[in-house]
Amino acid sequence: MRFTKPAWVIHKDSSKSDQDTKRQSIFSIHVHPDGSRIATGGLDAKVRIWSTKPILSPASDESGRPPKSLCTLSMHTGPVLTVRWAHSGRWLASGSDDEIIMIWDLDPSGRGKVFGSNEVNVELWKPLKRLPGHESGNTSSLIFTFPLYRFLPTDVTDIAWAPEDRYLASVGLDSKVIVWCGYTLERIRKLDQHNGFVKGICFDPVGEFMATQSDDKTVKIWRTTDWELEAEVRKPFEDSPGSTFFRRLSWSPDGAHITASNATNNKGFVFIAAVITRGAWTSDISLVGHENTVEVAAYNPHIFLRNPHGSLVTSNICSVVALGADDRSVSIWQTKSARPLIVAREVFDRQIMDLSWSRDGLTLYAASSDGTIAVFNFDPEELDGIASFTAQQQYLHKFGFVPPPIPEGYSHGSFYGDNGLQSSRITPPPSPQLRPPEQAPQSQSQSQSQAGFGSGPIDGGEQINKLVAKKSNKKRVQPILMSSVPSASTSDAVPSGAAALAPPSIIRQPHSAVNGTTPNFLPLESRFSVPKSRHPSHSASPAPSTRGFDADVEMGGPLDMDVPIDAIDASSPPGISRGKRKASVMEGDSRPLRPRTLGGDRPLDAVAVREIPSRRQERRNDLLPIPPVLTLLRATVEESEDLLEGRNSENNTLSEVIFVTNGQTQWLDYLQSPIIALTASSTFCAVAMQDGTVNVYSHTGRRIIPTMALDAPCAMVRSCRSSLLLLTTSGQLSSINVKSQMASFPPIFISQLLQAPNSKVLSLTVRPNGAPVLQISSGVAYTYDAQLLQWTKLSDRWWSEGSDVWQGRQRATKDVVTSIESAITTSFDDKPVHAKERPKWWSTALTLGHLESKIHAAKALESPSEYKQATLMYARKLADEGFRAKAEELIKDLFGPVYWNPSRKEETWSPTIVGLAKRDLLREVLSVFVRSKTLTKLAIDWQDMLKKASSEEPP
């Protein structure tokens, strides 16, 4: 896990200079579904949007690309207490103590300075609609319970989007819950059964229920079918304090539980988070450990499998939930364990206000009232068992809930799915089709043609007036005057009719034109459409877009792009000027809505796996057998559910490779030789053929390196991230970095490793750094050291004869060296071990030798956690035995030169090893030695020297 607190994420008074900057409280934080940006809301009454790449990548932070601050939104007149991205990523909702919820939409053509400050907007999010409805209430009691409420008398405290953005719900200090249509943004229902300030809301991932939490010390469950009360939970909240700023609760991604904040046990003396079970609506589970009130709970969006190799059943499913509390600490729990996975204490100077997980489930963002945010970034192996969203949706089908139909003519487009964040496209909601011109009321047409204004407000909301200025008898120009941001209707029912279904800003209205015709103009919303292309342009101005209103909108793009995130082409389609637009753009457009794929229109047929008799004969000097030619070969893409398939025809006339996503062919290629092996990593795909050639493709099907011709057909093909490992039947091993298109080392033969009788290769893998791992049947695992140009042993069955730290058989683990030892033990379990009389120092010698070998193995395979673990175990063994010479040599190796200066190029000593700072590791080694009976003096002397060296290091 990597922890960071980006100091540049700040809410401040923009009118003051940087020297007078004082951090203002951040009340809410939320991550965009594509992970490229976060939104924060603060006491400065602003919504700020930040790029996440400079947070997660130190190189991006130093380079300043993409820009850190993307946009500042300043339409609210009070502190912004909640910000939430829609699941589609198309809209951003924000709630404030000005009683208003604002819906923001991207304007890809807008940017510039923020009014009244020196800040610059790299991208522009414009207000699409304002949703009033929360009313001022009596908040005098709060003035004495929590001082900040003096400034927040009528807050909108929390908002939430329903699954698939069908609904938007908001809660506030008026004790009301308001539900809005997620498509039309009109109010559906106001719920007033709470008797206290409502401070938290969440939706069931199934879409069947909604939960709210209030200062009346209840959690209420509402049905989304009729918006009636399903259940009320009181027990764990009866003694909860009423002084918390929020009571933010969260629903688990499997739909089984709600984790609610601000609960207590033992008559209010033990602060807990209460876990409420679906259906029974009881709270028998408590998450105990925080020393003050829990303010917010946030579930990881993924479900997790207790046994990653098990089936998708209830007994094998668990969830991960994060808690933020007023004790300034964050805890992360997994429901299969009684103890938290992680507890980060005193992360902030004041209480935690909000938590948000990224959609990939690997990054947790936390916001505090001290004006800072914290970021916890996990490696996939640290959150083991993470399941795909496809599997989650399959599991949720068991509830059998059927959501209501979508309003006709509306769609939020495609949503973000498994490993598709960078390729997802989001289609703006289209306006409903209007009646043909001949059916439109004559009076309305005449009124608009004469006055240029709309006939009146629509459904009680404010309307955008359009003024028609007559320049001549033959031509009319239509400037648009925006009197205000459109507001939602405050009626409790969804209006009917085409005009009522659309927000006023996207209603298409007929206008008079030349020769009495009524052309259909592009709606105002279409100005905000974003072309699909996000590739950087070397031109100063963007190239014209080739898409019209139905163009797809890309909201993020790859996180490794070296251009500002807002590098979006916002130009009009070719041939269409900004002043007037042709009706042909809207009508009769036969262009496909989705991009074409190579072979995507061909159905994916099922193929039975059979061996095809091969014409190729094995050569006499072949060290390894040639893989058989099968009708179907399949590999799952690393860290994904996409598939790479190789298909050979039984008449030896055709072989093809296919890349499949969600059962749909994305691309294919035809090959001139039968496929015998293939592999797919997170960055490339490789296909080996019987004639000894190898093709390497990107995930889009582009050949990213030339076809390689090897000395013999491949016996094994392996991949990991950017590394490709090829082992031919002749025994030649090649390791290639596909990204840099360079070999990790010259091709080398493995014949010398198989000199023992009946030796064979049991397994072959490759590490991300290109290091191969070969396990031989003789009980030895090897790798090739590119610096020594020699084969080196990673582990040997020999150590199991006497080492005290031999791991033996272990459960499935991500630690590579431990996995190697476990595999060696497993392969020799059936062979009896005869007891022998051993010399006096046998165990000590083998334990030290084994640990030294393990340290070298962890270094060769770049496994920092195992390198640190083995080094500390080695230090403990030296301390126990009192071997001063070995201990001092280890200390000097980690300390380095006494007068080492990193600015001197002639220095050969490196301050880090496998990503670990050597002197930081030395501190832990010395803490082990200082507790030894014989090494205490040695450790204290070096601790003093380390302290002096640290204080003298150049900044």
GIFENKA-V462624 format. One record per backbone hydrogen bond with DSSP energy under -1.0 kcal/mol. CO is the residue of the C=O (numbers start at 1). NH is the residue of the N-H. Records with the same first field share a line. If there is no record, write none. Layout:
CO: NH ; NH
//
This chain:
2: 377
4: 375
6: 9
8: 10
11: 24
13: 16
18: 21
25: 43
28: 41
30: 39
32: 35
36: 52
37: 32
38: 50
39: 30
40: 48
41: 27 ; 28
42: 45 ; 80
46: 42
47: 73
48: 40
49: 70 ; 71
50: 38
52: 56
53: 57
57: 61
58: 62
59: 63
60: 64
68: 51
70: 122 ; 123
71: 49
73: 47
79: 97
82: 95
84: 93
86: 89
91: 86
92: 104
93: 84
94: 102
95: 81 ; 82
100: 96
101: 131
102: 94
103: 128 ; 129
104: 92
105: 126
107: 110
112: 121
114: 117
119: 114
121: 112
124: 107
126: 105
129: 103
130: 488
131: 101
139: 142
142: 146
146: 149
147: 150
148: 151
155: 173
158: 171
160: 169
162: 165
163: 166
166: 182
167: 162
168: 180
169: 160
170: 178
171: 158
172: 175 ; 198
176: 172
177: 191
178: 170
179: 188 ; 189
180: 168
181: 185
186: 181
189: 179
191: 177
197: 215
199: 247
200: 213
202: 211
204: 207
208: 224
209: 204
210: 222
211: 202
212: 220
213: 199 ; 200
214: 217
218: 214
219: 233
220: 212
221: 230 ; 231
222: 210
223: 227
228: 223
231: 221
233: 219
234: 237
235: 238
236: 264
237: 240
248: 297
250: 259
252: 255
256: 278
257: 252
258: 276
259: 250
260: 274
263: 272
265: 270
266: 269
270: 265
272: 263
273: 287
274: 260
276: 258
277: 281
278: 280
282: 277
285: 275
287: 273
293: 326
294: 262
295: 248
296: 324
298: 322
303: 387
304: 318
307: 310
311: 313
313: 316
314: 317
316: 306
318: 304
319: 335
320: 300
321: 333
322: 298
323: 331
324: 295 ; 296
325: 328 ; 352
328: 347 ; 348
329: 325
330: 344
331: 323
332: 341 ; 342
333: 321
334: 337
342: 332
344: 330
351: 369
354: 367
356: 365
358: 361
362: 378
363: 358
364: 376
365: 356
366: 374
367: 353 ; 354
368: 26 ; 371
372: 368
374: 366
375: 4
376: 364
377: 2
379: 382
385: 305
388: 392
389: 393
390: 394
391: 395
392: 396
395: 398
396: 399
397: 400
407: 410
417: 420
420: 424
426: 553
436: 439
437: 440
441: 445
442: 446
443: 447
444: 448
445: 449
446: 450
447: 451
458: 461
465: 481
469: 477
475: 472
477: 469
479: 467
486: 130
489: 187
497: 501
503: 506
504: 507
513: 516
514: 517
523: 526
524: 527
525: 528
526: 529
548: 551
553: 426
558: 561
564: 567
566: 568
569: 531
573: 576
582: 585
583: 586 ; 587
597: 600
599: 602
610: 631
619: 622
629: 612
631: 648
633: 646
635: 644
637: 640
642: 637
643: 660
644: 635
645: 658
646: 633
647: 656
649: 652
654: 649
655: 671
656: 647
657: 669
658: 645
659: 666 ; 667
660: 643
661: 664
664: 661
667: 659
669: 657
674: 690
677: 688
679: 686
680: 638
684: 681
685: 697
686: 679
687: 695
688: 676 ; 677
689: 692
692: 710
693: 689
694: 708
695: 687
696: 704
697: 685
698: 701
702: 698
708: 694
713: 729
716: 727
718: 725
720: 723
722: 738
723: 720
724: 736
725: 718
726: 734
727: 715 ; 716
728: 731
729: 623 ; 624
731: 750
732: 728
733: 748
734: 726
735: 744
736: 724
737: 741 ; 742
742: 737
748: 733
750: 753
751: 754
756: 759
760: 777
763: 775
765: 773
767: 770
771: 767
773: 765
774: 782
775: 762 ; 763
776: 779
779: 797
780: 776
781: 794 ; 795
782: 774
783: 792
785: 789 ; 790
790: 785
792: 783
795: 781
796: 799
797: 800
798: 801
799: 802 ; 803
815: 819
816: 820
817: 821
818: 822
819: 823
820: 824
821: 825
822: 826
823: 827
826: 829
828: 831
839: 842
841: 845
842: 846
843: 847
844: 848
845: 849
846: 850
847: 851
848: 852
849: 853
850: 854
851: 855
852: 856
853: 857
854: 858
855: 859
856: 860
857: 861
858: 863
863: 867
864: 868
865: 869
866: 870
867: 871
868: 872
869: 873
870: 874
871: 875
872: 876
873: 877
874: 878
875: 879
876: 880
877: 881
878: 882 ; 883
882: 884
883: 887
884: 888
885: 889
886: 890
887: 891
888: 892
889: 893
890: 894
891: 895
892: 896
897: 900
901: 904
904: 907
911: 918
913: 916
916: 913
917: 921
918: 922
919: 923
920: 924
921: 925
922: 926
923: 927
924: 928
925: 929
926: 930
929: 932
935: 939
936: 940
937: 941
938: 942
939: 943
940: 944
941: 945
942: 946
943: 947
944: 948
945: 949
946: 950
947: 951
948: 952
//
